[in-house]
């Protein structure tokens, strides 16, 4: 659960800093780290795939939340007149 929250937060930070083109390399990196990261573990390949898919989904959901947060902010010119 903690890893899901971390990947969700990482997705929000990516959305606030970059545009959508950074999401593909970040997702691939998360999947590769999820599959290769625990090489000495006793988990089966299916559990590693499920963990990597969950992490990639959390990253993309966090990115979506970050985009909605970015879109909900007023434009810079409106902030200037307050």
N, CA, C and O atoms as CSV, one atom per row, in Angstrom:
chain,resi,resn,atom,element,x,y,z
A,1,UNK,N,N,0.814,-1.183,0.000
A,1,UNK,CA,C,0.000,0.000,0.000
A,1,UNK,C,C,0.866,1.258,0.000
A,1,UNK,O,O,0.534,2.257,-0.638
A,2,UNK,N,N,1.979,1.192,0.725
A,2,UNK,CA,C,2.887,2.324,0.758
A,2,UNK,C,C,3.508,2.565,-0.614
A,2,UNK,O,O,3.660,3.712,-1.033
A,3,UNK,N,N,3.865,1.501,-1.309
A,3,UNK,CA,C,4.441,1.648,-2.642
A,3,UNK,C,C,3.424,2.254,-3.605
A,3,UNK,O,O,3.785,3.067,-4.455
A,4,UNK,N,N,2.159,1.865,-3.479
A,4,UNK,CA,C,1.110,2.439,-4.324
A,4,UNK,C,C,1.007,3.941,-4.096
A,4,UNK,O,O,0.894,4.708,-5.053
A,5,UNK,N,N,1.047,4.367,-2.833
A,5,UNK,CA,C,0.970,5.799,-2.515
A,5,UNK,C,C,2.201,6.541,-3.025
A,5,UNK,O,O,2.091,7.678,-3.486
A,6,UNK,N,N,3.361,5.913,-2.948
A,6,UNK,CA,C,4.572,6.554,-3.450
A,6,UNK,C,C,4.530,6.722,-4.967
A,6,UNK,O,O,4.896,7.777,-5.486
A,7,UNK,N,N,4.089,5.696,-5.674
A,7,UNK,CA,C,3.992,5.809,-7.133
A,7,UNK,C,C,2.920,6.805,-7.538
A,7,UNK,O,O,3.074,7.505,-8.539
A,8,UNK,N,N,1.839,6.880,-6.776
A,8,UNK,CA,C,0.795,7.866,-7.033
A,8,UNK,C,C,1.351,9.280,-6.860
A,8,UNK,O,O,1.092,10.157,-7.685
A,9,UNK,N,N,2.105,9.497,-5.800
A,9,UNK,CA,C,2.718,10.800,-5.561
A,9,UNK,C,C,3.742,11.130,-6.638
A,9,UNK,O,O,3.820,12.272,-7.092
A,10,UNK,N,N,4.521,10.145,-7.046
A,10,UNK,CA,C,5.494,10.359,-8.103
A,10,UNK,C,C,4.807,10.738,-9.417
A,10,UNK,O,O,5.325,11.564,-10.169
A,11,UNK,N,N,3.654,10.144,-9.697
A,11,UNK,CA,C,2.891,10.499,-10.892
A,11,UNK,C,C,2.378,11.926,-10.835
A,11,UNK,O,O,2.395,12.629,-11.845
A,12,UNK,N,N,1.922,12.368,-9.665
A,12,UNK,CA,C,1.467,13.755,-9.514
A,12,UNK,C,C,2.627,14.709,-9.734
A,12,UNK,O,O,2.468,15.724,-10.412
A,13,UNK,N,N,3.792,14.405,-9.175
A,13,UNK,CA,C,4.952,15.266,-9.371
A,13,UNK,C,C,5.382,15.318,-10.832
A,13,UNK,O,O,5.797,16.369,-11.319
A,14,UNK,N,N,5.289,14.199,-11.527
A,14,UNK,CA,C,5.605,14.209,-12.957
A,14,UNK,C,C,4.635,15.091,-13.730
A,14,UNK,O,O,5.042,15.810,-14.643
A,15,UNK,N,N,3.364,15.041,-13.374
A,15,UNK,CA,C,2.357,15.832,-14.078
A,15,UNK,C,C,2.557,17.317,-13.856
A,15,UNK,O,O,2.316,18.114,-14.763
A,16,UNK,N,N,2.992,17.703,-12.671
A,16,UNK,CA,C,3.186,19.114,-12.389
A,16,UNK,C,C,4.471,19.652,-13.007
A,16,UNK,O,O,4.622,20.863,-13.166
A,17,UNK,N,N,5.400,18.762,-13.357
A,17,UNK,CA,C,6.680,19.207,-13.890
A,17,UNK,C,C,6.815,19.016,-15.400
A,17,UNK,O,O,7.459,19.826,-16.068
A,18,UNK,N,N,6.221,17.964,-15.941
A,18,UNK,CA,C,6.423,17.611,-17.341
A,18,UNK,C,C,5.090,17.433,-18.046
A,18,UNK,O,O,4.032,17.524,-17.423
A,19,UNK,N,N,5.143,17.184,-19.325
A,19,UNK,CA,C,3.947,16.892,-20.108
A,19,UNK,C,C,3.848,15.389,-20.327
A,19,UNK,O,O,4.639,14.626,-19.773
A,20,UNK,N,N,2.890,14.964,-21.125
A,20,UNK,CA,C,2.527,13.555,-21.255
A,20,UNK,C,C,3.641,12.696,-21.860
A,20,UNK,O,O,3.630,11.479,-21.679
A,21,UNK,N,N,4.583,13.279,-22.559
A,21,UNK,CA,C,5.625,12.490,-23.211
A,21,UNK,C,C,6.578,11.835,-22.214
A,21,UNK,O,O,7.280,10.891,-22.576
A,22,UNK,N,N,6.623,12.300,-20.997
A,22,UNK,CA,C,7.493,11.703,-19.992
A,22,UNK,C,C,6.850,10.469,-19.355
A,22,UNK,O,O,7.528,9.702,-18.671
A,23,UNK,N,N,5.559,10.275,-19.573
A,23,UNK,CA,C,4.852,9.179,-18.920
A,23,UNK,C,C,5.264,7.813,-19.466
A,23,UNK,O,O,5.333,6.849,-18.703
A,24,UNK,N,N,5.535,7.709,-20.746
A,24,UNK,CA,C,5.918,6.412,-21.334
A,24,UNK,C,C,7.270,5.934,-20.802
A,24,UNK,O,O,7.358,4.794,-20.347
A,25,UNK,N,N,8.334,6.757,-20.838
A,25,UNK,CA,C,9.598,6.266,-20.263
A,25,UNK,C,C,9.513,5.988,-18.768
A,25,UNK,O,O,10.140,5.049,-18.276
A,26,UNK,N,N,8.749,6.791,-18.043
A,26,UNK,CA,C,8.605,6.554,-16.598
A,26,UNK,C,C,7.881,5.243,-16.333
A,26,UNK,O,O,8.267,4.498,-15.433
A,27,UNK,N,N,6.846,4.953,-17.095
A,27,UNK,CA,C,6.117,3.698,-16.923
A,27,UNK,C,C,6.998,2.504,-17.268
A,27,UNK,O,O,6.984,1.499,-16.558
A,28,UNK,N,N,7.756,2.603,-18.340
A,28,UNK,CA,C,8.670,1.509,-18.700
A,28,UNK,C,C,9.728,1.299,-17.621
A,28,UNK,O,O,10.079,0.162,-17.307
A,29,UNK,N,N,10.228,2.377,-17.061
A,29,UNK,CA,C,11.214,2.264,-15.995
A,29,UNK,C,C,10.619,1.590,-14.761
A,29,UNK,O,O,11.276,0.762,-14.129
A,30,UNK,N,N,9.391,1.937,-14.419
A,30,UNK,CA,C,8.726,1.326,-13.272
A,30,UNK,C,C,8.514,-0.165,-13.511
A,30,UNK,O,O,8.710,-0.969,-12.599
A,31,UNK,N,N,8.120,-0.541,-14.713
A,31,UNK,CA,C,7.899,-1.958,-15.018
A,31,UNK,C,C,9.214,-2.738,-14.972
A,31,UNK,O,O,9.259,-3.842,-14.430
A,32,UNK,N,N,10.275,-2.176,-15.532
A,32,UNK,CA,C,11.569,-2.863,-15.529
A,32,UNK,C,C,12.090,-3.019,-14.111
A,32,UNK,O,O,12.571,-4.089,-13.739
A,33,UNK,N,N,11.998,-1.955,-13.314
A,33,UNK,CA,C,12.458,-2.041,-11.928
A,33,UNK,C,C,11.599,-3.031,-11.149
A,33,UNK,O,O,12.112,-3.757,-10.297
A,34,UNK,N,N,10.316,-3.068,-11.427
A,34,UNK,CA,C,9.442,-4.011,-10.738
A,34,UNK,C,C,9.733,-5.454,-11.078
A,34,UNK,O,O,9.595,-6.331,-10.224
A,35,UNK,N,N,10.131,-5.715,-12.304
A,35,UNK,CA,C,10.423,-7.092,-12.705
A,35,UNK,C,C,11.818,-7.543,-12.304
A,35,UNK,O,O,12.010,-8.695,-11.917
A,36,UNK,N,N,12.787,-6.649,-12.393
A,36,UNK,CA,C,14.175,-7.027,-12.145
A,36,UNK,C,C,14.588,-6.752,-10.707
A,36,UNK,O,O,15.549,-7.347,-10.218
A,37,UNK,N,N,13.888,-5.874,-10.029
A,37,UNK,CA,C,14.293,-5.432,-8.698
A,37,UNK,C,C,14.435,-6.534,-7.677
A,37,UNK,O,O,15.368,-6.488,-6.876
A,38,UNK,N,N,13.576,-7.504,-7.663
A,38,UNK,CA,C,13.604,-8.562,-6.664
A,38,UNK,C,C,14.034,-9.874,-7.316
A,38,UNK,O,O,13.241,-10.810,-7.417
A,39,UNK,N,N,15.277,-9.939,-7.754
A,39,UNK,CA,C,15.740,-11.139,-8.456
A,39,UNK,C,C,15.994,-12.301,-7.506
A,39,UNK,O,O,15.881,-13.457,-7.913
A,40,UNK,N,N,16.336,-12.021,-6.241
A,40,UNK,CA,C,16.624,-13.098,-5.301
A,40,UNK,C,C,15.381,-13.530,-4.539
A,40,UNK,O,O,15.448,-14.460,-3.735
A,41,UNK,N,N,14.268,-12.887,-4.770
A,41,UNK,CA,C,13.048,-13.201,-4.037
A,41,UNK,C,C,12.444,-14.523,-4.459
A,41,UNK,O,O,12.837,-15.121,-5.460
A,42,UNK,N,N,11.495,-14.954,-3.686
A,42,UNK,CA,C,10.840,-16.229,-3.968
A,42,UNK,C,C,9.506,-16.025,-4.672
A,42,UNK,O,O,8.749,-16.978,-4.856
A,43,UNK,N,N,9.215,-14.803,-5.064
A,43,UNK,CA,C,7.950,-14.543,-5.738
A,43,UNK,C,C,7.948,-15.173,-7.127
A,43,UNK,O,O,8.988,-15.294,-7.774
A,44,UNK,N,N,6.776,-15.563,-7.560
A,44,UNK,CA,C,6.660,-16.121,-8.899
A,44,UNK,C,C,6.633,-14.985,-9.919
A,44,UNK,O,O,6.504,-13.813,-9.568
A,45,UNK,N,N,6.757,-15.357,-11.161
A,45,UNK,CA,C,6.753,-14.365,-12.234
A,45,UNK,C,C,5.418,-13.642,-12.299
A,45,UNK,O,O,5.376,-12.449,-12.600
A,46,UNK,N,N,4.325,-14.348,-12.021
A,46,UNK,CA,C,2.999,-13.725,-12.074
A,46,UNK,C,C,2.840,-12.661,-11.001
A,46,UNK,O,O,2.226,-11.623,-11.247
A,47,UNK,N,N,3.380,-12.903,-9.823
A,47,UNK,CA,C,3.309,-11.898,-8.759
A,47,UNK,C,C,4.150,-10.681,-9.098
A,47,UNK,O,O,3.763,-9.552,-8.796
A,48,UNK,N,N,5.304,-10.903,-9.726
A,48,UNK,CA,C,6.141,-9.776,-10.142
A,48,UNK,C,C,5.429,-8.958,-11.221
A,48,UNK,O,O,5.474,-7.728,-11.203
A,49,UNK,N,N,4.774,-9.641,-12.157
A,49,UNK,CA,C,4.026,-8.935,-13.200
A,49,UNK,C,C,2.856,-8.161,-12.606
A,49,UNK,O,O,2.581,-7.038,-13.028
A,50,UNK,N,N,2.170,-8.741,-11.642
A,50,UNK,CA,C,1.057,-8.054,-10.993
A,50,UNK,C,C,1.543,-6.831,-10.217
A,50,UNK,O,O,0.892,-5.787,-10.235
A,51,UNK,N,N,2.669,-6.952,-9.546
A,51,UNK,CA,C,3.236,-5.826,-8.814
A,51,UNK,C,C,3.663,-4.715,-9.769
A,51,UNK,O,O,3.412,-3.540,-9.501
A,52,UNK,N,N,4.300,-5.072,-10.874
A,52,UNK,CA,C,4.733,-4.069,-11.849
A,52,UNK,C,C,3.534,-3.391,-12.505
A,52,UNK,O,O,3.557,-2.184,-12.745
A,53,UNK,N,N,2.496,-4.155,-12.794
A,53,UNK,CA,C,1.296,-3.570,-13.397
A,53,UNK,C,C,0.584,-2.637,-12.424
A,53,UNK,O,O,0.073,-1.592,-12.828
A,54,UNK,N,N,0.547,-3.004,-11.152
A,54,UNK,CA,C,-0.064,-2.137,-10.143
A,54,UNK,C,C,0.726,-0.847,-9.983
A,54,UNK,O,O,0.142,0.228,-9.846
A,55,UNK,N,N,2.046,-0.948,-9.998
A,55,UNK,CA,C,2.882,0.248,-9.878
A,55,UNK,C,C,2.718,1.154,-11.089
A,55,UNK,O,O,2.645,2.374,-10.941
A,56,UNK,N,N,2.659,0.581,-12.274
A,56,UNK,CA,C,2.474,1.382,-13.482
A,56,UNK,C,C,1.098,2.045,-13.491
A,56,UNK,O,O,0.963,3.191,-13.920
A,57,UNK,N,N,0.085,1.333,-13.022
A,57,UNK,CA,C,-1.255,1.913,-12.938
A,57,UNK,C,C,-1.296,3.059,-11.932
A,57,UNK,O,O,-1.930,4.083,-12.185
A,58,UNK,N,N,-0.629,2.894,-10.802
A,58,UNK,CA,C,-0.591,3.961,-9.796
A,58,UNK,C,C,0.136,5.187,-10.328
A,58,UNK,O,O,-0.276,6.317,-10.063
A,59,UNK,N,N,1.207,4.976,-11.071
A,59,UNK,CA,C,1.943,6.089,-11.671
A,59,UNK,C,C,1.062,6.857,-12.643
A,59,UNK,O,O,1.044,8.088,-12.624
A,60,UNK,N,N,0.336,6.147,-13.485
A,60,UNK,CA,C,-0.512,6.809,-14.467
A,60,UNK,C,C,-1.718,7.469,-13.811
A,60,UNK,O,O,-2.152,8.529,-14.261
A,61,UNK,N,N,-2.268,6.873,-12.764
A,61,UNK,CA,C,-3.379,7.495,-12.049
A,61,UNK,C,C,-2.915,8.762,-11.342
A,61,UNK,O,O,-3.637,9.759,-11.315
A,62,UNK,N,N,-1.732,8.729,-10.779
A,62,UNK,CA,C,-1.170,9.924,-10.159
A,62,UNK,C,C,-0.929,11.020,-11.170
A,62,UNK,O,O,-1.135,12.198,-10.878
A,63,UNK,N,N,-0.492,10.640,-12.360
A,63,UNK,CA,C,-0.299,11.628,-13.420
A,63,UNK,C,C,-1.632,12.266,-13.789
A,63,UNK,O,O,-1.706,13.476,-14.006
A,64,UNK,N,N,-2.675,11.462,-13.860
A,64,UNK,CA,C,-4.001,11.990,-14.183
A,64,UNK,C,C,-4.496,12.939,-13.099
A,64,UNK,O,O,-5.076,13.979,-13.411
A,65,UNK,N,N,-4.279,12.600,-11.839
A,65,UNK,CA,C,-4.653,13.484,-10.740
A,65,UNK,C,C,-3.872,14.792,-10.815
A,65,UNK,O,O,-4.430,15.867,-10.592
A,66,UNK,N,N,-2.592,14.702,-11.126
A,66,UNK,CA,C,-1.764,15.904,-11.251
A,66,UNK,C,C,-2.198,16.799,-12.398
A,66,UNK,O,O,-2.157,18.024,-12.278
A,67,UNK,N,N,-2.613,16.205,-13.506
A,67,UNK,CA,C,-3.098,16.998,-14.638
A,67,UNK,C,C,-4.383,17.718,-14.262
A,67,UNK,O,O,-4.554,18.889,-14.601
A,68,UNK,N,N,-5.296,17.033,-13.561
A,68,UNK,CA,C,-6.535,17.690,-13.130
A,68,UNK,C,C,-6.243,18.811,-12.143
A,68,UNK,O,O,-6.908,19.847,-12.161
A,69,UNK,N,N,-5.249,18.606,-11.284
A,69,UNK,CA,C,-4.882,19.668,-10.343
A,69,UNK,C,C,-4.300,20.851,-11.087
A,69,UNK,O,O,-4.601,21.997,-10.754
A,70,UNK,N,N,-3.477,20.599,-12.083
A,70,UNK,CA,C,-2.876,21.671,-12.878
A,70,UNK,C,C,-3.946,22.424,-13.662
A,70,UNK,O,O,-3.880,23.646,-13.792
A,71,UNK,N,N,-4.931,21.695,-14.185
A,71,UNK,CA,C,-5.984,22.340,-14.971
A,71,UNK,C,C,-6.940,23.148,-14.091
A,71,UNK,O,O,-7.576,24.084,-14.576
A,72,UNK,N,N,-7.048,22.808,-12.828
A,72,UNK,CA,C,-7.986,23.511,-11.962
A,72,UNK,C,C,-7.433,24.834,-11.449
A,72,UNK,O,O,-8.181,25.631,-10.882
A,73,UNK,N,N,-6.145,25.085,-11.635
A,73,UNK,CA,C,-5.569,26.350,-11.201
A,73,UNK,C,C,-5.973,27.463,-12.163
A,73,UNK,O,O,-6.108,27.222,-13.363
A,74,UNK,N,N,-6.164,28.662,-11.659
A,74,UNK,CA,C,-6.485,29.767,-12.565
A,74,UNK,C,C,-5.267,30.137,-13.409
A,74,UNK,O,O,-4.133,29.870,-13.010
A,75,UNK,N,N,-5.491,30.744,-14.564
A,75,UNK,CA,C,-4.355,31.145,-15.396
A,75,UNK,C,C,-3.502,32.184,-14.675
A,75,UNK,O,O,-3.994,32.861,-13.771
A,76,UNK,N,N,-2.240,32.322,-15.055
A,76,UNK,CA,C,-1.344,33.258,-14.354
A,76,UNK,C,C,-1.852,34.698,-14.375
A,76,UNK,O,O,-1.630,35.433,-13.413
A,77,UNK,N,N,-2.514,35.114,-15.423
A,77,UNK,CA,C,-2.999,36.484,-15.500
A,77,UNK,C,C,-4.111,36.719,-14.475
A,77,UNK,O,O,-4.223,37.824,-13.944
A,78,UNK,N,N,-4.927,35.716,-14.188
A,78,UNK,CA,C,-5.995,35.852,-13.203
A,78,UNK,C,C,-5.407,35.920,-11.797
A,78,UNK,O,O,-5.949,36.615,-10.938
A,79,UNK,N,N,-4.294,35.199,-11.547
A,79,UNK,CA,C,-3.667,35.274,-10.247
A,79,UNK,C,C,-3.021,36.631,-10.012
A,79,UNK,O,O,-2.878,37.062,-8.868
A,80,UNK,N,N,-2.636,37.296,-11.072
A,80,UNK,CA,C,-1.968,38.583,-10.938
A,80,UNK,C,C,-2.948,39.662,-10.455
A,80,UNK,O,O,-2.545,40.578,-9.739
A,81,UNK,N,N,-4.227,39.566,-10.838
A,81,UNK,CA,C,-5.181,40.606,-10.517
A,81,UNK,C,C,-5.825,40.445,-9.148
A,81,UNK,O,O,-6.605,41.306,-8.740
A,82,UNK,N,N,-5.525,39.376,-8.429
A,82,UNK,CA,C,-6.129,39.210,-7.116
A,82,UNK,C,C,-5.496,40.096,-6.092
A,82,UNK,O,O,-5.893,40.076,-4.927
